[in-house]
Amino acid sequence: MIRKHGVKKIATGGATLLALLLMTGGALAQGQPKPEPQPRAWAPPTGPLTPEEQAKLRPVAPELQSAARMALGFSKMMGTINEAMVLASRKRGGGPPPAPRLPDVLVTEQMIPGPKGAPDVKLFVINAKPGTSRPGILHTHGGGFILGNAETDIRRLQGLARELDCVIVTVEYRLAPETDYTGSIEDNYAGLRWMYDKAADLGLDRGRIALTGESAGGGHAALLAITARDRGEIPILFQALVYPMLDDRTGGVVKLPAHIATVGWSAPENQYGWRAFLRQQPGTAQVPVRAVPARTKSLAGLPPAFIEVGGLDLFVNEDIDYARRLNAAGVPTELLVIPGAFHGFDGLAPDSPQAQQFTRAKVEALRRAFARGRN
């Protein structure tokens, strides 16, 4: 059964600028101490809010208002995400400087063979302990399919690995528009296969592998779960999807209520991300099913799922619908919707009660899954 926590009204609006999440390193790690503030050479514009901005902030929970106002300022500063902006970000390194790593959680880099005819794939391996048999997580980073990098998430994933006593592998998959969905799906599957094959070296229990990711990384985790099911080579215990990007129709042929996605990452930008990923217009009958989790005809046989999203997130309706379809297909599914929360709120307001609930819920869902997998 789907369990809904703290749900008021399902359709309420707002979202966070993806570029801002990349600059701040995204949501804080579940289960890790909050990193020390890092010096910043940038700040959002300040000043009185316009009536339009006030209207955009109105649906946001009181505890998240300051963070949402910050997101609005960054939206104004960054401008529209388009191909020129994306390609320019590559020259700057594709993301913010990573936070300092935890000294007591080992991190190594691995270059592994990529898909046939494709470049090698970089992996970051976190908390490997040969000679043990612990659960593991394959992680895919966010960034709208077009931005972001795996290294940005290392600090928070170290905290998660320490909290759950698990090994984590995060994949530096190729991004759009340079690479379409086929390349990134295969990069992630290569990372999963390497993780499975190297279980003894990692201290990994092959029967306890979970997939997780945030935003587009949540979409990639969902695609990887579907790919692993269809190929039948690697068993997946669990999937934990954090405000996942699942449906190319959102913000395009599927229109949103006026109060959804008023803060930050907008419907047009979402459509650009999908168009780059698909290399065709999103929302049409020609879109390949393999590229879009929400278009997958049968969800039966997928691993148990945990999905969490803010009630004001651009992805709220598609995430709720995906959870409903999983449940209808007989897949044990837990759904958490946080009222008044926008996309990425947990990264911008980590001390808020909403973010603490959000963070704790994912950690405990993974902990329960790993405990069940031991039996």
C-alpha positions as CSV (number, residue, x, y, z in Angstrom):
1,M,0.0,0.0,0.0
2,I,1.1,3.6,-0.6
3,R,1.7,5.5,2.6
4,K,1.3,9.2,2.4
5,H,2.9,11.3,5.2
6,G,1.9,14.9,6.0
7,V,-0.1,15.4,2.8
8,K,-2.5,18.3,2.8
9,K,-3.5,19.3,-0.7
10,I,-1.7,17.3,-3.4
11,A,-1.5,20.1,-6.0
12,T,0.4,23.1,-4.6
13,G,3.2,24.9,-6.4
14,G,6.8,26.0,-6.6
15,A,10.3,24.6,-7.5
16,T,14.0,25.5,-7.1
17,L,16.4,26.6,-9.7
18,L,18.4,23.6,-10.8
19,A,21.5,25.8,-11.4
20,L,21.3,27.0,-7.8
21,L,21.2,23.4,-6.6
22,L,24.3,22.7,-8.5
23,M,26.0,25.7,-7.0
24,T,25.1,24.7,-3.5
25,G,25.8,21.0,-4.1
26,G,22.2,19.9,-4.0
27,A,20.3,18.4,-1.1
28,L,22.3,17.5,2.0
29,A,23.2,13.9,2.6
30,Q,20.7,11.8,4.5
31,G,22.2,11.0,7.8
32,Q,25.4,13.1,7.7
33,P,26.4,16.1,9.8
34,K,25.7,19.4,8.0
35,P,28.9,20.5,6.3
36,E,30.6,23.7,7.4
37,P,29.5,26.8,5.4
38,Q,31.8,27.3,2.4
39,P,32.9,30.8,1.3
40,R,30.9,32.0,-1.6
41,A,31.9,34.7,-4.2
42,W,28.3,35.0,-5.2
43,A,25.0,36.0,-3.7
44,P,21.5,36.5,-5.0
45,P,20.2,40.0,-5.7
46,T,18.5,41.6,-2.7
47,G,15.8,44.1,-2.5
48,P,12.0,44.4,-2.1
49,L,9.9,41.8,-3.7
50,T,7.7,42.6,-6.7
51,P,4.0,41.8,-6.5
52,E,4.7,38.9,-8.9
53,E,7.4,37.5,-6.6
54,Q,5.1,37.8,-3.6
55,A,2.5,35.8,-5.4
56,K,5.1,33.1,-6.3
57,L,6.1,32.8,-2.6
58,R,2.6,32.6,-1.3
59,P,2.1,28.8,-1.4
60,V,5.4,28.1,0.3
61,A,5.4,26.9,3.9
62,P,6.4,29.6,6.4
63,E,9.6,27.8,7.4
64,L,10.8,27.6,3.8
65,Q,10.0,31.2,2.8
66,S,13.6,32.6,3.2
67,A,15.0,29.7,1.2
68,A,12.4,30.2,-1.5
69,R,13.1,33.9,-1.7
70,M,16.8,33.0,-2.1
71,A,15.9,30.7,-5.0
72,L,13.9,33.5,-6.7
73,G,17.0,35.7,-6.4
74,F,19.2,33.1,-8.0
75,S,16.6,32.5,-10.7
76,K,16.8,36.2,-11.6
77,M,20.6,36.1,-11.5
78,M,21.1,33.0,-13.5
79,G,18.5,33.6,-16.3
80,T,17.0,30.9,-18.5
81,I,18.8,27.6,-18.8
82,N,19.5,26.9,-22.5
83,E,22.2,25.2,-24.6
84,A,24.6,28.1,-24.5
85,M,24.4,28.3,-20.7
86,V,24.8,24.5,-20.4
87,L,27.9,24.3,-22.7
88,A,29.4,27.3,-20.9
89,S,29.0,25.4,-17.6
90,R,31.1,22.6,-19.0
91,K,34.0,24.9,-19.5
92,R,33.7,26.0,-15.8
93,G,33.8,22.4,-14.6
94,G,30.0,21.7,-14.6
95,G,29.2,22.5,-11.0
96,P,30.3,24.1,-7.8
97,P,33.6,23.3,-6.0
98,P,32.9,20.1,-4.1
99,A,32.7,20.3,-0.3
100,P,35.7,19.0,1.7
101,R,35.5,15.2,2.1
102,L,35.0,13.5,5.4
103,P,38.5,12.2,6.4
104,D,37.2,8.9,7.9
105,V,35.2,7.6,4.9
106,L,37.4,6.2,2.1
107,V,36.8,7.5,-1.4
108,T,38.5,6.2,-4.5
109,E,38.1,6.8,-8.2
110,Q,37.7,4.1,-10.8
111,M,37.7,4.2,-14.6
112,I,35.8,1.3,-16.0
113,P,35.0,0.2,-19.6
114,G,32.0,2.0,-20.9
115,P,29.3,0.7,-23.3
116,K,30.6,-0.8,-26.5
117,G,32.1,1.9,-28.7
118,A,31.8,4.6,-25.9
119,P,34.3,6.2,-23.6
120,D,35.3,4.8,-20.2
121,V,33.1,5.7,-17.3
122,K,34.3,7.3,-14.1
123,L,33.0,6.0,-10.8
124,F,33.5,7.3,-7.3
125,V,33.6,4.5,-4.8
126,I,32.7,5.4,-1.2
127,N,33.3,3.4,1.9
128,A,34.5,0.1,0.4
129,K,35.7,-2.4,3.0
130,P,36.9,-5.7,1.5
131,G,36.2,-8.8,3.6
132,T,32.8,-7.5,4.8
133,S,29.3,-8.2,3.4
134,R,27.4,-4.9,3.6
135,P,24.6,-3.3,1.6
136,G,25.3,-1.1,-1.3
137,I,23.9,1.9,-3.2
138,L,24.3,2.9,-6.8
139,H,23.8,6.6,-7.0
140,T,23.1,8.9,-10.0
141,H,23.4,12.7,-9.6
142,G,20.9,15.3,-10.5
143,G,21.1,18.1,-13.0
144,G,18.1,18.0,-15.4
145,F,20.0,15.5,-17.6
146,I,22.1,18.4,-18.7
147,L,24.1,19.7,-15.7
148,G,25.9,18.4,-12.6
149,N,28.6,16.0,-11.8
150,A,29.1,13.1,-9.4
151,E,32.0,14.7,-7.5
152,T,29.7,17.4,-6.1
153,D,27.7,14.8,-4.1
154,I,30.7,12.9,-2.6
155,R,30.6,14.7,0.8
156,R,27.0,14.0,1.5
157,L,27.2,10.4,0.2
158,Q,30.1,9.8,2.6
159,G,27.7,10.7,5.4
160,L,25.0,8.4,4.1
161,A,27.5,5.6,3.7
162,R,28.7,6.1,7.3
163,E,25.1,6.3,8.6
164,L,24.0,3.1,7.0
165,D,27.4,1.2,7.0
166,C,27.1,0.6,3.3
167,V,29.2,1.1,0.2
168,I,28.1,3.7,-2.4
169,V,29.1,3.9,-6.0
170,T,28.2,7.2,-7.8
171,V,28.4,7.3,-11.6
172,E,29.8,10.2,-13.8
173,Y,27.4,9.4,-16.6
174,R,27.5,11.4,-19.9
175,L,25.2,14.4,-20.1
176,A,22.9,15.8,-22.7
177,P,22.8,17.4,-25.2
178,E,26.2,15.9,-26.2
179,T,24.9,12.4,-25.3
180,D,21.3,11.2,-25.5
181,Y,19.4,8.9,-23.1
182,T,20.9,5.7,-24.6
183,G,24.4,6.7,-23.6
184,S,23.7,7.8,-20.0
185,I,21.5,4.7,-19.4
186,E,24.3,2.4,-20.5
187,D,26.9,4.4,-18.5
188,N,24.8,3.9,-15.4
189,Y,24.3,0.2,-16.1
190,A,28.0,-0.3,-16.7
191,G,28.5,1.2,-13.2
192,L,26.0,-1.1,-11.7
193,R,27.5,-4.2,-13.4
194,W,31.0,-3.2,-12.2
195,M,29.7,-2.8,-8.7
196,Y,28.0,-6.2,-8.8
197,D,31.0,-8.0,-10.3
198,K,33.4,-6.4,-7.8
199,A,31.3,-7.2,-4.7
200,A,34.1,-9.0,-2.9
201,D,36.5,-6.1,-3.4
202,L,33.9,-3.6,-2.2
203,G,32.7,-5.6,0.8
204,L,29.2,-5.8,-0.9
205,D,26.4,-8.2,-0.4
206,R,25.1,-8.7,-3.9
207,G,21.6,-9.3,-2.6
208,R,21.3,-5.9,-1.0
209,I,21.9,-3.3,-3.8
210,A,19.7,-0.2,-3.8
211,L,19.4,2.6,-6.4
212,T,19.0,6.2,-5.5
213,G,19.2,9.7,-7.1
214,E,17.8,13.1,-6.8
215,S,15.8,15.0,-9.5
216,A,17.1,13.8,-12.9
217,G,19.3,11.4,-10.9
218,G,16.0,10.0,-9.5
219,G,14.8,9.6,-13.1
220,H,18.1,7.8,-13.9
221,A,17.6,5.5,-10.9
222,A,14.1,4.7,-12.0
223,L,15.4,4.0,-15.6
224,L,18.2,1.8,-14.1
225,A,15.7,-0.2,-12.1
226,I,13.6,-0.8,-15.2
227,T,16.7,-1.7,-17.3
228,A,17.9,-4.2,-14.6
229,R,14.5,-5.8,-14.4
230,D,14.3,-6.2,-18.2
231,R,17.8,-7.6,-18.6
232,G,17.5,-10.0,-15.6
233,E,21.2,-10.0,-14.8
234,I,21.5,-8.0,-11.6
235,P,18.9,-8.2,-8.8
236,I,17.9,-4.8,-7.3
237,L,16.6,-4.8,-3.7
238,F,15.2,-1.3,-3.5
239,Q,14.9,2.1,-5.3
240,A,14.8,5.4,-3.4
241,L,13.7,8.2,-5.7
242,V,14.1,11.8,-4.4
243,Y,11.8,14.3,-6.3
244,P,12.5,12.2,-9.4
245,M,12.2,13.6,-13.0
246,L,10.0,10.9,-14.6
247,D,7.8,12.3,-17.3
248,D,8.7,14.3,-20.5
249,R,5.2,15.6,-20.7
250,T,5.3,17.7,-17.5
251,G,5.2,21.4,-18.3
252,G,4.6,20.7,-22.0
253,V,1.6,18.8,-23.3
254,V,0.7,18.2,-19.6
255,K,-0.1,21.7,-18.2
256,L,0.4,22.5,-14.6
257,P,-1.8,24.5,-12.2
258,A,-0.6,28.1,-12.0
259,H,0.8,27.7,-8.5
260,I,3.1,24.8,-9.4
261,A,6.8,25.6,-10.3
262,T,6.6,29.3,-9.5
263,V,10.0,29.2,-7.8
264,G,13.1,28.3,-9.8
265,W,13.3,25.4,-12.2
266,S,10.5,26.2,-14.7
267,A,8.3,24.2,-17.0
268,P,10.1,25.6,-20.1
269,E,13.5,24.6,-18.6
270,N,12.2,21.2,-17.8
271,Q,11.1,20.8,-21.4
272,Y,14.6,21.9,-22.6
273,G,16.2,19.2,-20.3
274,W,13.9,16.5,-21.8
275,R,14.4,17.8,-25.4
276,A,18.2,17.6,-24.9
277,F,18.0,14.1,-23.3
278,L,15.7,12.7,-26.0
279,R,17.1,14.6,-29.0
280,Q,13.5,15.2,-30.1
281,Q,10.5,17.1,-29.0
282,P,9.2,15.8,-25.7
283,G,5.5,14.9,-25.2
284,T,4.9,13.4,-28.6
285,A,3.8,9.8,-29.5
286,Q,7.3,9.3,-31.1
287,V,9.1,9.6,-27.7
288,P,10.8,6.2,-27.0
289,V,9.3,4.4,-24.0
290,R,12.8,3.3,-22.9
291,A,13.8,6.8,-22.2
292,V,11.0,7.8,-19.9
293,P,10.0,6.0,-16.7
294,A,6.4,7.3,-16.8
295,R,5.9,5.9,-20.3
296,T,6.9,2.3,-19.2
297,K,3.9,0.2,-19.9
298,S,4.3,-2.3,-17.1
299,L,5.9,-1.5,-13.7
300,A,5.3,-5.1,-12.4
301,G,8.4,-6.8,-11.1
302,L,10.3,-3.6,-10.2
303,P,12.0,-3.4,-6.8
304,P,10.1,-1.9,-3.9
305,A,10.2,1.9,-4.0
306,F,10.4,4.9,-1.8
307,I,9.5,8.2,-3.5
308,E,9.5,11.6,-1.8
309,V,8.7,15.1,-3.2
310,G,7.6,18.5,-2.1
311,G,3.9,19.4,-2.6
312,L,5.0,22.5,-4.6
313,D,7.6,20.7,-6.7
314,L,7.3,20.7,-10.5
315,F,7.4,16.9,-10.4
316,V,4.8,16.4,-7.7
317,N,2.0,15.1,-9.9
318,E,4.2,12.8,-12.0
319,D,5.8,11.4,-8.8
320,I,2.5,10.7,-7.2
321,D,1.2,9.1,-10.3
322,Y,4.3,6.9,-10.6
323,A,3.9,5.8,-7.0
324,R,0.2,5.0,-7.7
325,R,1.1,2.9,-10.7
326,L,3.9,1.0,-8.9
327,N,1.4,0.2,-6.1
328,A,-1.2,-0.9,-8.6
329,A,1.4,-3.2,-10.2
330,G,2.0,-4.9,-6.9
331,V,5.3,-3.1,-6.1
332,P,5.5,-2.2,-2.4
333,T,5.7,1.6,-2.5
334,E,6.0,4.3,0.1
335,L,5.2,7.9,-0.9
336,L,6.1,11.0,1.1
337,V,4.7,14.4,0.0
338,I,5.8,17.5,2.0
339,P,3.2,20.3,2.0
340,G,4.5,23.7,1.0
341,A,7.9,22.4,-0.1
342,F,9.5,23.3,-3.5
343,H,12.1,21.4,-5.6
344,G,15.4,21.1,-3.7
345,F,14.1,22.7,-0.5
346,D,16.1,20.3,1.6
347,G,19.3,21.7,0.3
348,L,18.4,25.3,0.8
349,A,16.7,24.9,4.2
350,P,18.3,21.9,5.7
351,D,17.5,22.8,9.3
352,S,13.8,23.3,8.6
353,P,11.4,20.7,10.1
354,Q,10.3,19.8,6.6
355,A,13.8,19.0,5.5
356,Q,14.6,17.1,8.6
357,Q,11.5,14.9,8.1
358,F,12.4,14.5,4.4
359,T,16.0,13.5,5.1
360,R,15.1,11.1,8.0
361,A,12.4,9.4,5.9
362,K,14.8,8.3,3.1
363,V,17.5,7.1,5.5
364,E,15.0,5.0,7.4
365,A,13.4,3.6,4.2
366,L,16.9,2.4,3.1
367,R,17.7,1.1,6.5
368,R,14.5,-1.0,6.6
369,A,15.1,-2.3,3.0
370,F,18.6,-3.4,3.9
371,A,17.4,-5.1,7.1
372,R,14.7,-7.0,5.1
373,G,17.3,-8.0,2.5
374,R,19.4,-9.7,5.2
375,N,16.6,-12.1,5.9
